[in-house]
């Protein structure tokens, strides 16, 4: 299998160079190409990257097409039959590509993708004090970065993604000990931050949806893989270290708004009627709570107005895509039953 590694950058040359340096140190160093998509490219903006890594294929995108659009542009310029996604703020281990390709090959053709083991950069320790840089685990426990090796431990960013029955996507094994992920059952989906995808499977389900811009694009593709009867695995030996929120501000209202908007878009496209109804009703309930208690709101009123303005377009787009996908309602319910 020949791999094409896709890296998307938007005004983060130092982080991106760090990722490209790590890709250049892969063992073996052959059998793959690297495609860098420079979003909103400016004159001379990629010169430093071209000088440092002349082997990299550089795609200069004149607009900011987001992660989903950037990946789509990269795939169009790539030649490999396996698409490898690597966040520009992540550093893969030297054996990352070899391990991921081996895992995908061993899984067999029914597997459309395997997700990598993504470790958070730095050491973390539990804390009882919430703060602007505190991370909350899936169990509600709080974690903070520490420089003390006697207190801190390496923790996971994720081993793939899961989805709740409310349509919320989340990183599996978020903040779990990094030394405890060697054996795992299949996740519902792959993480767009680090994954290996069969190109033919990706093309068969329509590829990445540019309309999502960023967030939930990996859940969307994973859901469509599942609807097509394909599986998604986990490659524990393909490890990569990720700087959390290195390319975006963690917890900003922009991210929260984009997550609400894209969750609706993805559910409207892929969900059954009962699933869509549940998610829409819960979203409306959140809107009401935020309106009644603005001091505790998840989104501001202006942000909610933006989501509501886009809703008719999301519905129309979902109807058009569902007609093209041609998935029976029974199949949609079968996939949703995987959520337990």
TORPAKE-8238 format. One record per residue (C-alpha): residue number from 1; residue in three letters; x, y, z. Coordinates in nm, 3 decimals. Layout:
 resi resn       u       v       w
  NUM  ala       X       Y       Z
...
// end
This chain:
 resi resn       u       v       w
    1  unk   0.000   0.000   0.000
    2  unk   0.122   0.347  -0.087
    3  unk   0.027   0.618   0.158
    4  unk  -0.039   0.988   0.116
    5  unk  -0.009   1.190   0.437
    6  unk  -0.233   1.497   0.442
    7  unk  -0.138   1.789   0.667
    8  unk  -0.352   2.105   0.675
    9  unk  -0.201   2.433   0.793
   10  unk  -0.352   2.773   0.862
   11  unk  -0.096   3.029   0.982
   12  unk   0.091   2.791   1.213
   13  unk   0.426   2.745   1.034
   14  unk   0.626   2.652   1.345
   15  unk   0.388   2.376   1.450
   16  unk   0.357   2.252   1.094
   17  unk   0.734   2.238   1.046
   18  unk   0.758   2.032   1.364
   19  unk   0.506   1.783   1.222
   20  unk   0.683   1.769   0.886
   21  unk   1.019   1.714   1.056
   22  unk   0.872   1.414   1.239
   23  unk   0.726   1.274   0.918
   24  unk   1.069   1.304   0.754
   25  unk   1.208   1.081   1.034
   26  unk   0.966   0.794   0.970
   27  unk   1.109   0.442   0.953
   28  unk   1.108   0.328   0.682
   29  unk   1.144   0.662   0.510
   30  unk   0.999   0.549   0.175
   31  unk   0.662   0.430   0.050
   32  unk   0.468   0.745   0.126
   33  unk   0.430   1.105   0.017
   34  unk   0.339   1.412   0.221
   35  unk   0.087   1.666   0.095
   36  unk   0.065   1.998   0.278
   37  unk  -0.243   2.212   0.222
   38  unk  -0.182   2.576   0.307
   39  unk  -0.518   2.736   0.378
   40  unk  -0.557   3.104   0.287
   41  unk  -0.210   3.099   0.135
   42  unk  -0.025   3.429   0.121
   43  unk   0.257   3.524  -0.118
   44  unk   0.577   3.365   0.010
   45  unk   0.392   3.209   0.304
   46  unk   0.511   2.857   0.225
   47  unk   0.871   2.946   0.132
   48  unk   1.014   2.837   0.468
   49  unk   0.836   2.502   0.439
   50  unk   0.948   2.448   0.081
   51  unk   1.309   2.518   0.178
   52  unk   1.301   2.286   0.478
   53  unk   1.109   2.007   0.302
   54  unk   1.141   2.024  -0.077
   55  unk   1.002   1.669  -0.097
   56  unk   0.662   1.781   0.032
   57  unk   0.383   1.847  -0.218
   58  unk   0.245   2.192  -0.132
   59  unk  -0.112   2.286  -0.223
   60  unk  -0.180   2.657  -0.181
   61  unk  -0.550   2.715  -0.116
   62  unk  -0.644   3.082  -0.170
   63  unk  -0.929   3.069   0.084
   64  unk  -0.954   2.924   0.433
   65  unk  -1.134   2.601   0.347
   66  unk  -1.114   2.469   0.703
   67  unk  -1.003   2.120   0.797
   68  unk  -1.264   1.936   0.590
   69  unk  -1.200   2.143   0.279
   70  unk  -0.825   2.130   0.330
   71  unk  -0.827   1.752   0.354
   72  unk  -1.039   1.731   0.038
   73  unk  -0.790   1.954  -0.147
   74  unk  -0.503   1.739  -0.023
   75  unk  -0.665   1.415  -0.131
   76  unk  -0.723   1.558  -0.479
   77  unk  -0.349   1.623  -0.509
   78  unk  -0.244   1.290  -0.356
   79  unk  -0.160   0.966  -0.537
   80  unk  -0.168   0.709  -0.256
   81  unk  -0.433   0.440  -0.207
   82  unk  -0.423   0.502   0.170
   83  unk  -0.494   0.850   0.303
   84  unk  -0.315   0.928   0.631
   85  unk  -0.445   1.222   0.831
   86  unk  -0.200   1.401   1.060
   87  unk  -0.286   1.719   1.248
   88  unk  -0.030   1.995   1.197
   89  unk   0.001   2.033   1.576
   90  unk   0.092   1.667   1.628
   91  unk   0.422   1.475   1.623
   92  unk   0.409   1.112   1.506
   93  unk   0.643   0.850   1.649
   94  unk   0.910   0.725   1.402
   95  unk   0.715   0.403   1.338
   96  unk   0.376   0.573   1.308
   97  unk   0.314   0.525   0.936
   98  unk   0.450   0.170   0.924
   99  unk   0.237   0.065   1.223
  100  unk  -0.080   0.223   1.086
  101  unk  -0.042   0.068   0.742
  102  unk   0.029  -0.273   0.895
  103  unk  -0.282  -0.248   1.113
  104  unk  -0.502  -0.147   0.818
  105  unk  -0.362  -0.429   0.604
  106  unk  -0.412  -0.686   0.882
  107  unk  -0.770  -0.570   0.942
  108  unk  -0.871  -0.659   0.589
  109  unk  -1.085  -0.497   0.318
  110  unk  -1.401  -0.474   0.530
  111  unk  -1.222  -0.207   0.736
  112  unk  -1.237   0.137   0.576
  113  unk  -1.007   0.297   0.833
  114  unk  -0.806   0.256   1.150
  115  unk  -0.765   0.529   1.408
  116  unk  -0.427   0.595   1.570
  117  unk  -0.337   0.622   1.938
  118  unk  -0.321   0.995   2.011
  119  unk  -0.135   1.098   2.327
  120  unk  -0.163   1.447   2.475
  121  unk   0.163   1.642   2.477
  122  unk   0.309   1.689   2.825
  123  unk   0.229   1.541   3.165
  124  unk  -0.098   1.583   3.353
  125  unk  -0.207   1.547   3.715
  126  unk  -0.553   1.540   3.871
  127  unk  -0.666   1.862   4.033
  128  unk  -0.969   1.987   4.220
  129  unk  -0.931   2.341   4.094
  130  unk  -1.107   2.439   3.770
  131  unk  -0.926   2.691   3.557
  132  unk  -0.895   2.824   3.203
  133  unk  -0.652   2.546   3.105
  134  unk  -0.806   2.264   3.309
  135  unk  -0.925   1.960   3.116
  136  unk  -1.231   1.761   3.224
  137  unk  -1.234   1.384   3.182
  138  unk  -1.531   1.181   3.063
  139  unk  -1.600   1.101   3.430
  140  unk  -1.591   1.469   3.526
  141  unk  -1.248   1.452   3.691
  142  unk  -1.027   1.759   3.635
  143  unk  -0.673   1.742   3.501
  144  unk  -0.406   2.008   3.467
  145  unk  -0.068   2.011   3.295
  146  unk   0.230   1.978   3.530
  147  unk   0.606   1.999   3.499
  148  unk   0.656   1.768   3.797
  149  unk   0.740   1.417   3.669
  150  unk   0.671   1.268   4.012
  151  unk   0.308   1.385   3.999
  152  unk   0.232   1.388   3.629
  153  unk   0.146   1.109   3.390
  154  unk   0.102   1.078   3.016
  155  unk  -0.265   1.064   2.916
  156  unk  -0.456   0.997   2.598
  157  unk  -0.617   1.243   2.364
  158  unk  -0.808   0.951   2.217
  159  unk  -0.821   0.612   2.046
  160  unk  -1.091   0.695   1.794
  161  unk  -1.427   0.861   1.841
  162  unk  -1.760   0.750   1.984
  163  unk  -2.107   0.899   1.953
  164  unk  -2.386   0.926   2.208
  165  unk  -2.754   0.876   2.129
  166  unk  -2.783   1.255   2.139
  167  unk  -2.548   1.281   1.842
  168  unk  -2.254   1.410   2.045
  169  unk  -1.915   1.294   1.924
  170  unk  -1.632   1.252   2.172
  171  unk  -1.278   1.114   2.192
  172  unk  -1.269   0.758   2.319
  173  unk  -1.029   0.714   2.614
  174  unk  -0.999   1.090   2.662
  175  unk  -0.749   1.147   2.950
  176  unk  -0.707   0.774   3.011
  177  unk  -0.355   0.659   3.113
  178  unk  -0.142   0.640   2.801
  179  unk   0.009   0.304   2.896
  180  unk  -0.331   0.130   2.902
  181  unk  -0.448   0.133   2.541
  182  unk  -0.270  -0.164   2.383
  183  unk  -0.589  -0.366   2.326
  184  unk  -0.924  -0.210   2.241
  185  unk  -1.246  -0.305   2.062
  186  unk  -1.334  -0.114   1.748
  187  unk  -1.437   0.250   1.794
  188  unk  -1.745   0.388   1.623
  189  unk  -1.528   0.618   1.416
  190  unk  -1.177   0.742   1.341
  191  unk  -1.031   1.067   1.470
  192  unk  -0.945   1.317   1.199
  193  unk  -0.634   1.413   1.394
  194  unk  -0.456   1.086   1.316
  195  unk  -0.600   0.805   1.107
  196  unk  -0.544   0.576   0.808
  197  unk  -0.824   0.559   0.548
  198  unk  -0.864   0.345   0.238
  199  unk  -0.901   0.582  -0.052
  200  unk  -1.148   0.365  -0.243
  201  unk  -1.375   0.339   0.063
  202  unk  -1.357   0.715   0.116
  203  unk  -1.450   0.784  -0.246
  204  unk  -1.735   0.533  -0.229
  205  unk  -1.909   0.727   0.051
  206  unk  -1.851   1.070  -0.100
  207  unk  -1.539   1.189   0.083
  208  unk  -1.515   1.477   0.330
  209  unk  -1.796   1.730   0.337
  210  unk  -1.659   2.081   0.273
  211  unk  -1.973   2.234   0.425
  212  unk  -1.862   2.128   0.774
  213  unk  -1.544   2.342   0.763
  214  unk  -1.414   2.208   1.097
  215  unk  -1.539   1.972   1.372
  216  unk  -1.757   1.663   1.326
  217  unk  -1.617   1.601   0.977
  218  unk  -1.454   1.278   1.098
  219  unk  -1.774   1.160   1.268
  220  unk  -1.965   1.235   0.947
  221  unk  -1.735   1.022   0.730
  222  unk  -1.722   0.748   0.996
  223  unk  -2.102   0.737   1.010
  224  unk  -2.120   0.705   0.631
  225  unk  -1.863   0.425   0.643
  226  unk  -2.084   0.245   0.894
  227  unk  -2.395   0.300   0.681
  228  unk  -2.207   0.144   0.387
  229  unk  -2.140  -0.170   0.593
  230  unk  -1.772  -0.091   0.649
  231  unk  -1.585  -0.114   0.977
  232  unk  -1.334   0.108   1.158
  233  unk  -1.051  -0.028   1.370
  234  unk  -0.781   0.088   1.606
  235  unk  -0.403   0.081   1.554
  236  unk  -0.249   0.094   1.906
  237  unk   0.109   0.086   1.779
  238  unk   0.055   0.391   1.556
  239  unk   0.121   0.655   1.820
  240  unk   0.126   1.029   1.781
  241  unk   0.163   1.313   2.032
  242  unk  -0.087   1.597   2.001
  243  unk  -0.065   1.950   2.140
  244  unk  -0.422   2.004   2.259
  245  unk  -0.579   2.311   2.095
  246  unk  -0.249   2.391   1.927
  247  unk  -0.429   2.514   1.615
  248  unk  -0.742   2.654   1.777
  249  unk  -0.857   2.799   2.107
  250  unk  -1.001   2.526   2.325
  251  unk  -1.348   2.597   2.456
  252  unk  -1.408   2.922   2.264
  253  unk  -1.761   3.015   2.166
  254  unk  -1.662   2.977   1.800
  255  unk  -1.582   2.611   1.867
  256  unk  -1.902   2.559   2.067
  257  unk  -2.113   2.722   1.798
  258  unk  -1.943   2.523   1.523
  259  unk  -1.995   2.202   1.718
  260  unk  -2.368   2.267   1.767
  261  unk  -2.408   2.363   1.402
  262  unk  -2.214   2.067   1.264
  263  unk  -2.372   1.815   1.498
  264  unk  -2.710   1.916   1.356
  265  unk  -2.577   1.898   0.998
  266  unk  -2.428   1.551   1.047
  267  unk  -2.733   1.411   1.226
  268  unk  -2.971   1.555   0.964
  269  unk  -2.769   1.385   0.690
  270  unk  -2.708   1.046   0.850
  271  unk  -2.966   0.984   1.120
  272  unk  -3.299   0.803   1.115
  273  unk  -3.619   1.002   1.169
  274  unk  -3.632   0.906   1.538
  275  unk  -3.266   0.997   1.590
  276  unk  -3.309   1.334   1.421
  277  unk  -3.619   1.409   1.626
  278  unk  -3.441   1.333   1.954
  279  unk  -3.138   1.547   1.869
  280  unk  -3.344   1.841   1.744
  281  unk  -3.564   1.837   2.056
  282  unk  -3.261   1.826   2.286
  283  unk  -3.098   2.110   2.091
  284  unk  -3.415   2.317   2.129
  285  unk  -3.417   2.241   2.502
  286  unk  -3.060   2.370   2.527
  287  unk  -3.160   2.684   2.338
  288  unk  -3.445   2.745   2.584
  289  unk  -3.216   2.692   2.887
  290  unk  -2.955   2.929   2.743
  291  unk  -3.222   3.191   2.678
  292  unk  -3.364   3.168   3.029
  293  unk  -3.025   3.157   3.206
  294  unk  -2.788   3.369   2.995
  295  unk  -2.526   3.382   3.273
  296  unk  -2.487   3.002   3.248
  297  unk  -2.541   2.973   2.873
  298  unk  -2.346   2.734   2.654
  299  unk  -2.397   2.973   2.361
  300  unk  -2.479   3.341   2.361
  301  unk  -2.799   3.468   2.203
  302  unk  -2.604   3.603   1.906
  303  unk  -2.444   3.264   1.850
  304  unk  -2.782   3.090   1.867
  305  unk  -2.921   3.341   1.615
  306  unk  -2.638   3.244   1.382
  307  unk  -2.717   2.873   1.415
  308  unk  -3.089   2.934   1.355
  309  unk  -3.017   3.146   1.047
  310  unk  -2.821   2.856   0.900
  311  unk  -3.076   2.589   0.990
  312  unk  -3.290   2.611   0.670
  313  unk  -2.974   2.570   0.461
  314  unk  -2.861   2.274   0.673
  315  unk  -3.197   2.103   0.625
  316  unk  -3.195   2.162   0.248
  317  unk  -2.837   2.041   0.220
  318  unk  -2.910   1.729   0.426
  319  unk  -3.207   1.641   0.205
  320  unk  -2.994   1.673  -0.108
  321  unk  -2.713   1.461   0.038
  322  unk  -2.953   1.194   0.169
  323  unk  -3.100   1.155  -0.179
  324  unk  -2.749   1.107  -0.317
  325  unk  -2.651   0.864  -0.038
  326  unk  -2.960   0.645  -0.098
  327  unk  -2.950   0.477   0.244
  328  unk  -3.264   0.298   0.366
  329  unk  -3.413   0.401   0.699
  330  unk  -3.374   0.045   0.827
  331  unk  -2.998   0.060   0.772
  332  unk  -2.978   0.392   0.954
  333  unk  -3.152   0.239   1.257
  334  unk  -2.921  -0.066   1.246
  335  unk  -2.615   0.157   1.271
  336  unk  -2.770   0.358   1.554
  337  unk  -2.828   0.033   1.744
  338  unk  -2.447  -0.001   1.762
  339  unk  -2.453   0.286   2.009
  340  unk  -2.613   0.060   2.272
// end
